[in-house]
């Protein structure tokens, strides 16, 4: 009896502590809400309009919100980490600490970099200038590949579409300086203007590298002619979303027959790649590469490769090259008003080239085990909610439901950081050799990728670095991945109530889960094989429902005459719509275990939806929006909020929205996939 009484009081005490902890947790960012806006008319403005009004986009950024600010804060944390580690200069050679601090030190020595000018590229430029034959061109292309410069094509490792337990090589289209094929071939005025600006940019870069004005103009015309030829045989962004369009497995001998003017045997030998079957993503593109190898004079290839080298290296060269590169890509295309500070660009390069070395130190300091455990708990709840959703679908037959549930159960989930870190000990990094460090980092990453070809899939590998503020779904590995960099406020906050966390990172988790069942992911089975696991009638129903999404987003305009391409953003829009739904359902499950208080006048359900509106509440420059609707599969932020919520009855109930309100799509137009 005494033991029972003690247990009762202990349980009560623990419950009181838990309640106190819940009470101490904060809700949504109340000051960010625009009380003058109507939640049922424009929830994007309501949820986050006050924050955007008070926080204009910084000159160096293309988009801005608390989420983007958090991504930049990650870089501040990395800088502090590097500064702290950099105070010691006797780290053991090839240690993680020595590599990341010496890379940063060399990158920050702007005076030395400016003094060198174009000199770091001179050996490669001389090799290009010495080319005399098509065979020489092929060897130069191979040299570019070694440095991770995919010109005019790229070669990467990836699981086999039809035997996903094995890794093969993929040959992909590349080699364009403009964002995609449409910039070269479409007659719209914005593309005509971009081509003119691009020609001027190539001229400016060539002149910086030592060409006369006349030679630079001739060079720009050559570059445009060759790249336009490649673009004409490249798939557009919508076609690239259809897996069958890039599924072309061939024998090694067939690749050689496809492009006889490129010595693939020599390339594979030098790259230490096995001569096994591989995938050629775009055979028509490779035929155009072959045509240009055969028909374009060596002089033209010299010009094209010289340009592509300058283009790839610009961010790592002296200030004039960096400024010209930014003027076209960052300012004209992206809308930013000034370059990011030097330290931030150096941190970004460090993360890009030595990401798991830097990330290893990042998670030690900024991602404690309790945070990982809580996110893993949320993932479990989201998966359970998705399972309930699948099993409750009225439009899907039991046999297909069973396969969908099996795929969901087979999901591999990664949270925070790898269990096994990459080994960078072979990478030589010096404090006084910036370009050599960049080359060493590039070569390491290329060789690391190539080393996977011909082997079983290594499920421990990550496609993003730990400090990255993003997440992804890999269809071929049937996995969802959440780096530590996104598991920070406002996406995830240990001190926030469940409504806020489920409304922000919960929707992101749901989004990534549902990618496995979007217009592309649904074509891959539980093993990651590109295989139709749908019955004909279920597939027809699924396609009808995705068509609703296409129609909805086709009618979202960013400015007069320019609207979203519904077919381009279908997958991300499905992810947002399903993510909101299953995160809301998971939140309802969580409320059965944890108290969900009304805070600051907002109910738990209102907190959930406001959290999503605040997490996605980006202000985006017009130039960046135009770039996004052309080539980004993600809708602009406004429609990532309005789009899914206008299809969500639970949102409309939470805010008392009525039929006819802008945030309530009519029943006949309401979209629901999952």
C-alpha positions as CSV (number, residue, x, y, z in Angstrom):
1,X,0.0,0.0,0.0
2,X,2.8,2.4,1.0
3,X,4.6,1.6,-2.3
4,X,1.3,2.4,-4.2
5,X,0.9,5.7,-2.4
6,X,4.6,6.6,-3.2
7,X,4.1,5.7,-6.8
8,X,0.9,7.9,-7.0
9,X,2.7,10.9,-5.6
10,X,5.7,10.3,-7.8
11,X,3.5,10.1,-10.9
12,X,1.6,13.2,-9.9
13,X,4.9,15.1,-9.4
14,X,6.2,14.0,-12.8
15,X,2.9,15.0,-14.4
16,X,3.1,18.4,-12.7
17,X,6.6,18.9,-14.0
18,X,5.5,17.9,-17.5
19,X,2.6,20.3,-17.3
20,X,4.9,23.1,-16.1
21,X,7.2,22.4,-19.0
22,X,4.3,22.5,-21.4
23,X,3.1,25.7,-19.9
24,X,6.6,27.2,-20.3
25,X,6.7,26.5,-23.9
26,X,5.8,29.3,-26.3
27,X,3.3,29.5,-29.1
28,X,3.4,31.2,-32.4
29,X,5.2,34.5,-33.1
30,X,2.3,36.7,-32.1
31,X,4.0,39.9,-33.3
32,X,4.4,38.5,-36.8
33,X,0.6,38.2,-37.3
34,X,-1.0,41.0,-39.3
35,X,-4.2,41.7,-37.4
36,X,-5.4,44.0,-40.1
37,X,-5.4,41.1,-42.6
38,X,-8.3,38.6,-42.9
39,X,-7.2,35.0,-42.3
40,X,-10.0,33.8,-44.6
41,X,-9.0,36.2,-47.4
42,X,-5.2,35.9,-47.5
43,X,-3.7,33.8,-44.9
44,X,-0.2,34.4,-46.2
45,X,-0.6,38.1,-45.2
46,X,-2.4,37.3,-42.0
47,X,0.1,34.8,-40.6
48,X,3.3,36.6,-41.3
49,X,2.5,40.0,-42.9
50,X,3.6,42.1,-39.9
51,X,7.0,40.4,-39.8
52,X,7.6,41.0,-43.5
53,X,6.6,44.6,-43.2
54,X,9.1,45.1,-40.4
55,X,11.9,43.0,-41.9
56,X,12.7,44.0,-45.5
57,X,14.9,41.6,-47.5
58,X,18.6,42.2,-46.8
59,X,20.5,43.5,-49.8
60,X,22.5,40.3,-50.2
61,X,19.4,38.0,-50.1
62,X,16.8,37.0,-52.7
63,X,14.3,35.8,-50.1
64,X,13.7,36.5,-46.5
65,X,11.7,35.2,-43.6
66,X,12.4,33.8,-40.2
67,X,13.2,30.5,-41.9
68,X,15.7,32.1,-44.3
69,X,17.1,34.1,-41.4
70,X,17.6,30.8,-39.5
71,X,19.5,29.4,-42.5
72,X,21.8,32.4,-42.4
73,X,22.1,32.1,-38.6
74,X,23.5,28.5,-39.2
75,X,26.3,30.2,-41.2
76,X,26.9,32.6,-38.3
77,X,27.2,29.6,-36.0
78,X,29.6,27.9,-38.4
79,X,31.7,31.1,-38.5
80,X,31.9,31.2,-34.7
81,X,32.8,27.6,-34.7
82,X,35.6,28.2,-37.3
83,X,36.8,31.3,-35.4
84,X,37.0,29.3,-32.1
85,X,38.8,26.4,-33.7
86,X,41.0,28.7,-35.7
87,X,42.6,30.3,-32.7
88,X,44.7,27.1,-32.5
89,X,47.1,26.7,-35.3
90,X,48.7,23.4,-34.4
91,X,45.9,21.0,-35.2
92,X,47.2,17.6,-36.4
93,X,47.7,17.5,-40.1
94,X,44.7,16.0,-41.9
95,X,42.5,16.3,-38.8
96,X,39.0,17.7,-39.3
97,X,39.9,20.8,-37.3
98,X,43.0,21.5,-39.4
99,X,41.2,21.0,-42.7
100,X,38.2,23.2,-42.1
101,X,40.1,26.0,-40.3
102,X,42.9,26.2,-42.9
103,X,40.3,26.2,-45.7
104,X,38.6,29.1,-44.1
105,X,41.9,30.9,-43.4
106,X,42.9,30.6,-47.1
107,X,39.5,31.6,-48.3
108,X,39.5,34.7,-46.1
109,X,42.9,35.9,-47.4
110,X,41.2,38.2,-50.0
111,X,44.4,40.2,-50.6
112,X,46.3,37.1,-51.7
113,X,43.5,35.8,-53.9
114,X,43.2,39.2,-55.6
115,X,46.9,39.4,-56.2
116,X,46.9,36.0,-57.9
117,X,44.1,37.0,-60.3
118,X,43.7,34.5,-63.1
119,X,47.0,32.8,-62.3
120,X,45.4,29.8,-60.5
121,X,43.6,28.8,-63.7
122,X,46.7,29.2,-65.9
123,X,47.7,25.6,-66.1
124,X,44.3,24.5,-67.3
125,X,43.9,27.4,-69.6
126,X,47.2,26.5,-71.1
127,X,46.1,22.9,-71.6
128,X,43.0,24.2,-73.4
129,X,45.0,26.5,-75.6
130,X,47.3,23.6,-76.6
131,X,44.5,21.4,-77.9
132,X,45.0,20.4,-81.5
133,X,42.6,17.5,-82.1
134,X,39.2,16.1,-81.1
135,X,41.1,13.6,-78.9
136,X,42.6,16.5,-77.1
137,X,39.1,17.9,-76.6
138,X,38.0,14.6,-75.1
139,X,40.9,14.6,-72.7
140,X,40.1,18.2,-71.6
141,X,36.5,17.2,-71.0
142,X,37.7,14.3,-68.8
143,X,39.9,16.8,-66.9
144,X,36.8,18.9,-66.3
145,X,34.9,15.9,-65.0
146,X,37.7,15.2,-62.5
147,X,37.1,18.7,-61.1
148,X,33.4,18.2,-60.8
149,X,32.7,20.6,-63.7
150,X,30.0,18.8,-65.8
151,X,30.9,20.0,-69.3
152,X,29.2,19.3,-71.6
153,X,27.8,16.3,-69.7
154,X,28.1,15.0,-66.2
155,X,28.8,11.5,-64.8
156,X,27.4,10.6,-61.4
157,X,26.6,7.6,-59.3
158,X,23.0,6.6,-58.4
159,X,21.1,3.5,-57.6
160,X,19.9,1.5,-60.7
161,X,16.3,2.4,-61.5
162,X,15.5,-1.3,-61.9
163,X,17.9,-2.9,-59.4
164,X,18.1,-0.2,-56.7
165,X,20.3,-2.2,-54.4
166,X,23.1,-1.6,-56.8
167,X,24.9,1.6,-57.9
168,X,25.6,2.4,-61.5
169,X,26.9,5.5,-63.4
170,X,24.4,8.0,-64.8
171,X,25.4,10.2,-67.8
172,X,23.4,13.4,-67.6
173,X,22.9,16.5,-69.7
174,X,24.8,19.7,-68.5
175,X,27.1,22.3,-69.9
176,X,24.7,25.3,-70.1
177,X,25.5,28.7,-68.6
178,X,21.9,29.9,-68.5
179,X,19.4,28.3,-66.1
180,X,17.7,25.9,-68.5
181,X,16.9,25.2,-72.2
182,X,14.0,27.7,-72.3
183,X,16.3,30.6,-71.8
184,X,18.0,29.6,-75.1
185,X,15.0,28.8,-77.3
186,X,11.9,30.6,-76.2
187,X,10.9,33.9,-77.8
188,X,9.3,35.6,-74.7
189,X,10.9,39.0,-74.1
190,X,12.3,38.0,-70.7
191,X,14.3,35.2,-72.3
192,X,15.4,37.4,-75.2
193,X,16.6,39.9,-72.6
194,X,18.4,37.2,-70.6
195,X,20.2,36.0,-73.7
196,X,21.5,39.5,-74.4
197,X,22.6,39.9,-70.8
198,X,24.3,36.5,-70.9
199,X,26.3,37.4,-74.0
200,X,27.4,40.6,-72.3
201,X,28.4,38.6,-69.2
202,X,30.5,36.2,-71.3
203,X,32.2,39.1,-73.0
204,X,33.0,40.7,-69.6
205,X,34.4,37.5,-68.1
206,X,36.6,36.8,-71.2
207,X,38.0,40.4,-71.0
208,X,38.8,39.9,-67.4
209,X,40.7,36.7,-68.4
210,X,42.8,38.7,-70.9
211,X,40.9,38.7,-74.2
212,X,40.5,41.8,-76.3
213,X,37.1,43.2,-76.7
214,X,36.8,41.9,-80.3
215,X,38.0,38.4,-79.3
216,X,35.6,38.4,-76.3
217,X,32.7,39.3,-78.6
218,X,33.6,36.5,-81.0
219,X,34.0,34.1,-78.1
220,X,30.5,35.0,-76.7
221,X,28.9,34.2,-80.1
222,X,30.6,30.8,-80.2
223,X,29.5,30.0,-76.7
224,X,26.0,30.9,-77.4
225,X,25.9,28.9,-80.6
226,X,27.3,25.8,-79.0
227,X,25.1,26.0,-75.8
228,X,22.0,26.7,-77.9
229,X,22.7,23.5,-79.8
230,X,23.0,21.6,-76.5
231,X,19.9,23.3,-75.1
232,X,17.7,22.4,-78.2
233,X,18.4,18.7,-77.4
234,X,17.9,19.0,-73.6
235,X,14.6,18.1,-71.9
236,X,12.7,20.9,-70.4
237,X,12.0,21.1,-66.6
238,X,8.5,19.5,-66.9
239,X,9.8,16.6,-69.1
240,X,12.5,15.9,-66.6
241,X,9.8,15.2,-64.0
242,X,8.8,12.1,-65.9
243,X,11.1,9.3,-64.8
244,X,10.6,7.3,-68.0
245,X,12.1,10.2,-70.0
246,X,15.4,9.8,-68.3
247,X,15.4,6.0,-67.9
248,X,17.7,4.6,-70.6
249,X,20.0,1.9,-69.3
250,X,22.6,0.8,-71.9
251,X,25.6,-1.4,-72.1
252,X,29.0,0.4,-71.9
253,X,29.7,-0.5,-75.6
254,X,26.4,1.2,-76.6
255,X,27.5,4.4,-74.9
256,X,30.7,4.3,-77.0
257,X,28.7,3.8,-80.1
258,X,26.4,6.7,-79.2
259,X,29.4,9.1,-79.0
260,X,32.3,7.6,-80.9
261,X,34.3,10.8,-80.9
262,X,34.7,10.6,-77.1
263,X,37.0,7.9,-75.7
264,X,34.8,6.5,-72.9
265,X,37.2,3.5,-72.4
266,X,40.1,5.9,-71.5
267,X,37.8,8.1,-69.4
268,X,36.4,5.1,-67.4
269,X,39.9,3.7,-66.9
270,X,41.3,7.0,-65.6
271,X,38.3,7.6,-63.4
272,X,38.5,4.0,-62.0
273,X,34.9,3.3,-63.1
274,X,33.9,-0.2,-63.9
275,X,32.7,-0.8,-67.5
276,X,29.3,-2.0,-66.6
277,X,25.8,-1.1,-67.8
278,X,24.9,2.5,-67.1
279,X,22.1,5.0,-67.6
280,X,22.1,7.7,-70.2
281,X,19.5,10.2,-69.1
282,X,19.1,12.0,-72.4
283,X,20.3,10.1,-75.4
284,X,19.3,12.9,-77.8
285,X,21.5,15.3,-75.9
286,X,24.4,12.9,-76.1
287,X,23.9,12.7,-79.9
288,X,24.2,16.4,-80.1
289,X,27.4,16.3,-78.0
290,X,28.7,13.7,-80.6
291,X,27.6,16.0,-83.5
292,X,29.5,19.0,-82.0
293,X,32.6,16.8,-81.2
294,X,32.6,15.8,-84.9
295,X,31.5,19.1,-86.5
296,X,32.7,22.0,-84.3
297,X,36.4,23.0,-85.0
298,X,38.8,22.6,-82.1
299,X,39.1,26.4,-81.9
300,X,35.4,26.5,-81.0
301,X,35.8,23.9,-78.3
302,X,38.8,25.9,-76.9
303,X,36.5,28.9,-76.6
304,X,33.6,26.9,-75.0
305,X,35.9,25.1,-72.5
306,X,37.7,28.3,-71.6
307,X,34.4,29.9,-70.8
308,X,33.1,27.0,-68.8
309,X,36.2,27.0,-66.7
310,X,35.9,30.7,-66.0
311,X,32.2,30.2,-65.2
312,X,32.9,27.3,-62.8
313,X,35.8,29.0,-61.0
314,X,34.4,32.5,-60.8
315,X,33.4,32.4,-57.2
316,X,36.9,31.2,-56.2
317,X,38.9,33.8,-58.2
318,X,39.8,37.4,-57.5
319,X,37.2,40.1,-56.7
320,X,36.6,41.3,-60.3
321,X,35.6,37.8,-61.4
322,X,33.4,37.4,-58.3
323,X,31.7,40.7,-58.9
324,X,30.9,40.1,-62.5
325,X,29.6,36.6,-61.8
326,X,27.4,38.0,-59.1
327,X,26.2,40.9,-61.3
328,X,24.7,38.4,-63.8
329,X,23.6,35.4,-61.6
330,X,23.0,36.9,-58.2
331,X,21.7,40.4,-59.2
332,X,20.2,40.2,-62.7
333,X,18.7,36.7,-62.5
334,X,18.2,36.6,-58.7
335,X,17.5,40.2,-57.8
336,X,20.0,40.5,-54.9
337,X,21.4,44.0,-54.5
338,X,24.9,43.1,-53.1
339,X,27.2,40.2,-52.6
340,X,27.1,38.3,-49.3
341,X,30.0,39.2,-47.0
342,X,33.3,37.4,-47.7
343,X,33.1,35.3,-44.5
344,X,29.7,34.0,-45.4
345,X,30.8,33.0,-48.9
346,X,33.8,31.2,-47.4
347,X,31.6,29.3,-44.9
348,X,29.3,28.2,-47.8
349,X,32.2,26.9,-49.8
350,X,33.6,25.1,-46.8
351,X,30.3,23.4,-46.3
352,X,30.0,22.6,-50.0
353,X,33.4,21.0,-50.3
354,X,34.1,19.7,-46.8
355,X,30.6,19.4,-45.6
356,X,30.7,16.4,-43.3
357,X,34.0,17.5,-41.8
358,X,32.5,20.9,-40.9
359,X,29.1,19.3,-40.1
360,X,30.7,16.9,-37.6
361,X,31.8,19.9,-35.5
362,X,28.5,21.7,-36.1
363,X,26.3,19.0,-34.6
364,X,28.6,18.6,-31.6
365,X,27.8,22.1,-30.7
366,X,24.3,22.8,-32.0
367,X,22.2,19.6,-32.2
368,X,21.9,17.9,-28.8
369,X,20.6,14.3,-28.5
370,X,17.2,15.3,-27.0
371,X,16.4,17.3,-30.1
372,X,17.1,14.3,-32.3
373,X,14.9,12.1,-30.1
374,X,12.0,14.5,-30.2
375,X,12.1,14.8,-34.0
376,X,12.3,11.0,-34.3
377,X,9.1,10.8,-32.2
378,X,7.4,13.3,-34.5
379,X,8.5,11.2,-37.5
380,X,6.9,8.1,-36.0
381,X,3.6,10.0,-35.4
382,X,3.6,11.4,-39.0
383,X,4.2,7.9,-40.5
384,X,1.3,6.6,-38.4
385,X,-0.9,9.4,-39.6
386,X,0.0,8.7,-43.2
387,X,-0.8,5.0,-42.7
388,X,-4.2,6.0,-41.4
389,X,-4.7,8.2,-44.3
390,X,-3.8,5.6,-46.9
391,X,-6.0,3.0,-45.2
392,X,-8.9,5.4,-45.1
393,X,-8.9,6.4,-48.8
394,X,-12.2,5.8,-50.5
395,X,-10.7,6.0,-54.0
396,X,-8.0,3.4,-53.6
397,X,-8.5,-0.4,-53.8
398,X,-7.3,-2.7,-51.0
399,X,-4.6,-4.3,-53.1
400,X,-3.0,-1.0,-54.0
401,X,-3.4,0.3,-50.4
402,X,-1.5,-2.8,-49.2
403,X,1.4,-1.9,-51.5
404,X,1.3,1.8,-50.5
405,X,1.4,0.9,-46.8
406,X,4.3,-1.5,-47.5
407,X,6.2,1.3,-49.1
408,X,5.6,3.6,-46.2
409,X,6.7,0.9,-43.8
410,X,9.9,0.5,-45.8
411,X,10.9,4.2,-45.5
412,X,14.4,4.7,-44.2
413,X,14.5,7.8,-42.0
414,X,17.7,9.9,-41.3
415,X,17.7,12.6,-38.7
416,X,20.4,15.1,-37.9
417,X,23.6,13.7,-39.2
418,X,25.3,10.4,-40.5
419,X,26.0,7.5,-38.2
420,X,29.3,7.2,-40.0
421,X,31.3,10.3,-41.2
422,X,33.2,10.6,-44.4
423,X,37.0,10.3,-44.1
424,X,38.7,13.4,-45.5
425,X,42.2,12.5,-44.4
426,X,43.4,12.2,-48.0
427,X,42.4,15.8,-48.8
428,X,45.4,18.2,-48.5
429,X,44.3,21.6,-47.3
430,X,46.8,24.5,-46.8
431,X,46.3,27.9,-45.2
432,X,47.9,29.7,-48.1
433,X,46.6,27.9,-51.2
434,X,43.0,28.7,-51.7
435,X,42.5,27.5,-55.3
436,X,44.5,24.4,-54.7
437,X,42.2,23.7,-51.7
438,X,39.1,24.2,-53.9
439,X,40.5,21.7,-56.4
440,X,41.4,19.2,-53.7
441,X,37.9,19.4,-52.3
442,X,36.3,19.1,-55.7
443,X,38.5,16.1,-56.6
444,X,37.7,14.4,-53.3
445,X,33.9,14.7,-53.8
446,X,34.2,13.4,-57.4
447,X,36.3,10.5,-56.4
448,X,34.1,9.7,-53.4
449,X,31.0,9.7,-55.7
450,X,32.7,7.5,-58.4
451,X,33.9,5.0,-55.7
452,X,30.2,3.9,-55.3
453,X,29.7,2.7,-58.9
454,X,29.5,-1.0,-59.2
455,X,28.9,-1.5,-55.5
456,X,25.8,-2.2,-53.4
457,X,24.0,0.9,-52.2
458,X,25.5,2.3,-49.0
459,X,22.4,3.4,-47.0
460,X,24.6,5.4,-44.6
461,X,25.5,8.0,-47.2
462,X,23.8,11.4,-47.1
463,X,22.9,13.8,-50.0
464,X,23.0,16.9,-47.8
465,X,25.5,18.2,-45.3
466,X,24.4,18.4,-41.6
467,X,24.3,22.2,-41.4
468,X,21.9,22.4,-44.4
469,X,18.6,24.1,-43.7
470,X,16.6,21.7,-46.0
471,X,15.3,18.2,-46.3
472,X,14.8,15.6,-49.0
473,X,13.2,12.4,-50.2
474,X,15.3,10.0,-52.3
475,X,12.9,7.9,-54.3
476,X,15.5,5.2,-55.4
477,X,16.5,4.6,-51.7
478,X,13.0,5.1,-50.4
479,X,14.4,7.4,-47.6
480,X,13.6,10.7,-46.0
481,X,16.4,12.9,-44.6
482,X,16.3,15.8,-42.2
483,X,19.7,17.5,-41.6
484,X,20.4,19.2,-38.3
485,X,20.5,22.5,-40.0
486,X,16.7,22.6,-40.6
487,X,15.9,21.2,-37.1
488,X,16.4,24.7,-35.6
489,X,13.9,27.4,-34.8
490,X,11.5,28.3,-36.4
491,X,11.2,24.9,-38.1
492,X,11.8,23.0,-34.8
493,X,12.1,24.4,-31.3
494,X,12.5,22.4,-28.1
495,X,10.8,25.3,-26.3
496,X,7.7,25.5,-28.5
497,X,4.4,23.8,-28.0
498,X,3.4,20.9,-30.2
499,X,1.1,23.0,-32.3
500,X,4.0,25.1,-33.5
501,X,6.4,22.2,-34.1
502,X,3.8,20.1,-35.9
503,X,2.7,23.1,-37.9
504,X,6.3,23.9,-39.0
505,X,8.7,20.9,-39.1
506,X,5.8,18.5,-38.8
507,X,4.5,19.7,-42.2
508,X,8.0,19.4,-43.6
509,X,8.2,15.8,-42.4
510,X,4.8,15.1,-43.8
511,X,5.8,16.8,-47.0
512,X,8.9,14.6,-47.4
513,X,6.9,11.4,-46.6
514,X,4.3,12.3,-49.2
515,X,7.0,12.9,-51.8
516,X,7.2,9.1,-51.9
517,X,3.7,9.2,-53.2
518,X,3.7,12.3,-55.4
519,X,3.6,12.4,-59.2
520,X,7.2,11.1,-59.4
521,X,7.6,9.2,-56.2
522,X,4.5,7.2,-56.8
523,X,6.3,5.6,-59.7
524,X,8.9,3.9,-57.4
525,X,8.0,0.9,-55.3
526,X,8.9,0.0,-51.7
527,X,12.4,-1.2,-52.9
528,X,13.1,2.0,-54.8
529,X,12.6,0.4,-58.2
530,X,11.0,2.3,-61.0
531,X,8.0,0.0,-61.3
532,X,4.2,0.5,-61.6
533,X,2.7,-0.9,-58.4
534,X,-0.8,0.6,-59.1
535,X,-3.9,-1.0,-60.5
536,X,-5.1,0.7,-63.6
537,X,-8.2,2.1,-61.9
538,X,-6.3,3.4,-58.9
539,X,-3.7,5.0,-61.2
540,X,-6.4,6.8,-63.2
541,X,-7.9,8.1,-59.9
542,X,-4.5,9.3,-58.7
543,X,-3.8,11.1,-62.0
544,X,-7.3,12.8,-61.9
545,X,-6.4,14.1,-58.4
546,X,-3.0,15.4,-59.4
547,X,-4.6,17.1,-62.4
548,X,-6.6,19.1,-59.9
549,X,-3.3,20.4,-58.4
550,X,-2.0,21.2,-61.9
551,X,-5.1,23.3,-62.6
552,X,-5.0,25.1,-59.3
553,X,-1.3,26.2,-59.7
554,X,-1.6,27.0,-63.4
555,X,-3.9,29.9,-62.2
556,X,-1.5,31.4,-59.6
557,X,0.2,34.4,-61.1
558,X,3.3,36.2,-59.8
559,X,2.7,39.2,-62.0
560,X,0.6,39.9,-65.1
561,X,1.4,37.4,-67.9
562,X,3.6,35.1,-65.7
563,X,2.1,32.3,-63.8
564,X,3.1,29.0,-62.2
565,X,3.5,25.9,-64.4
566,X,1.2,23.5,-62.6
567,X,3.0,20.4,-64.1
568,X,6.3,21.7,-62.9
569,X,5.2,22.2,-59.3
570,X,2.9,19.2,-59.0
571,X,5.1,17.2,-56.7
572,X,5.9,20.0,-54.3
573,X,2.3,21.1,-54.2
574,X,1.2,17.5,-53.4
575,X,3.8,17.4,-50.7
576,X,2.6,20.6,-49.1
577,X,-1.1,19.6,-49.3
578,X,-0.5,16.1,-47.9
579,X,2.1,17.4,-45.5
580,X,-0.4,19.8,-43.9
581,X,-3.1,17.1,-43.7
582,X,-1.0,14.4,-42.1
583,X,0.9,16.7,-39.8
584,X,-2.5,18.0,-38.6
585,X,-3.7,14.4,-38.0
586,X,-0.4,13.6,-36.2
587,X,-0.8,16.7,-34.1
588,X,-4.3,15.5,-33.0
589,X,-2.7,12.2,-32.0
590,X,0.0,14.1,-30.0
591,X,-2.7,16.1,-28.2
592,X,-3.9,12.8,-26.7
593,X,-0.5,12.5,-25.0
594,X,0.4,16.1,-24.3
595,X,-1.6,19.1,-23.2
596,X,-2.3,21.6,-26.0
597,X,-3.1,25.0,-24.4
598,X,-4.7,28.0,-26.0
599,X,-2.0,30.7,-26.0
600,X,-2.2,34.4,-26.8
601,X,-5.8,34.0,-27.8
602,X,-5.0,31.3,-30.4
603,X,-6.4,27.8,-30.2
604,X,-4.1,24.8,-30.7
605,X,-5.4,24.3,-34.2
606,X,-4.9,28.0,-35.0
607,X,-1.4,27.8,-33.7
608,X,-0.7,24.8,-36.0
609,X,-1.8,26.6,-39.2
610,X,-0.2,30.0,-38.2
611,X,3.1,28.1,-37.6
612,X,2.9,26.8,-41.2
613,X,2.1,30.3,-42.6
614,X,5.0,31.8,-40.6
615,X,7.5,29.1,-41.5
616,X,6.7,29.5,-45.3
617,X,6.1,33.3,-45.1
618,X,9.0,34.3,-47.4
619,X,9.2,37.7,-49.0
620,X,10.8,37.0,-52.4
621,X,12.3,39.5,-54.9
622,X,10.4,39.7,-58.3
623,X,13.5,38.5,-60.2
624,X,13.8,35.4,-58.0
625,X,10.1,34.7,-58.4
626,X,10.5,34.8,-62.2
627,X,13.4,32.4,-61.9
628,X,11.4,30.1,-59.7
629,X,8.3,29.8,-61.8
630,X,10.6,29.0,-64.8
631,X,12.7,26.3,-63.3
632,X,12.0,25.6,-59.6
633,X,9.6,22.7,-58.8
634,X,8.7,24.6,-55.6
635,X,5.9,27.2,-55.8
636,X,6.7,30.7,-54.5
637,X,6.1,31.1,-50.7
638,X,2.7,32.8,-51.0
639,X,1.2,29.9,-52.8
640,X,2.8,27.3,-50.6
641,X,0.7,28.8,-47.9
642,X,-2.5,29.7,-49.7
643,X,-2.5,26.7,-52.0
644,X,-2.7,23.8,-49.5
645,X,-4.7,25.6,-46.8
646,X,-7.5,26.7,-49.3
647,X,-8.0,22.9,-49.8
648,X,-8.0,22.1,-46.1
649,X,-11.4,22.0,-44.2
650,X,-9.6,21.8,-40.8
651,X,-8.0,25.2,-41.5
652,X,-11.3,26.7,-42.6
653,X,-13.0,25.4,-39.4
654,X,-10.2,26.7,-37.2
655,X,-10.6,30.3,-38.5
656,X,-14.3,30.2,-39.1
657,X,-14.0,30.7,-42.9
658,X,-17.2,30.4,-45.0
659,X,-18.1,29.4,-48.5
660,X,-17.1,32.1,-50.9
661,X,-14.1,33.2,-48.9
662,X,-10.9,33.3,-50.9
663,X,-9.3,30.7,-48.6
664,X,-12.1,28.3,-49.3
665,X,-12.0,26.5,-52.6
666,X,-15.4,25.5,-53.9
667,X,-16.2,21.8,-53.3
668,X,-16.1,21.1,-57.1
669,X,-12.5,22.6,-57.2
670,X,-11.2,21.3,-53.9
671,X,-8.0,19.2,-54.4
672,X,-7.1,16.2,-52.2
673,X,-4.6,13.5,-53.2
674,X,-3.7,11.9,-49.9
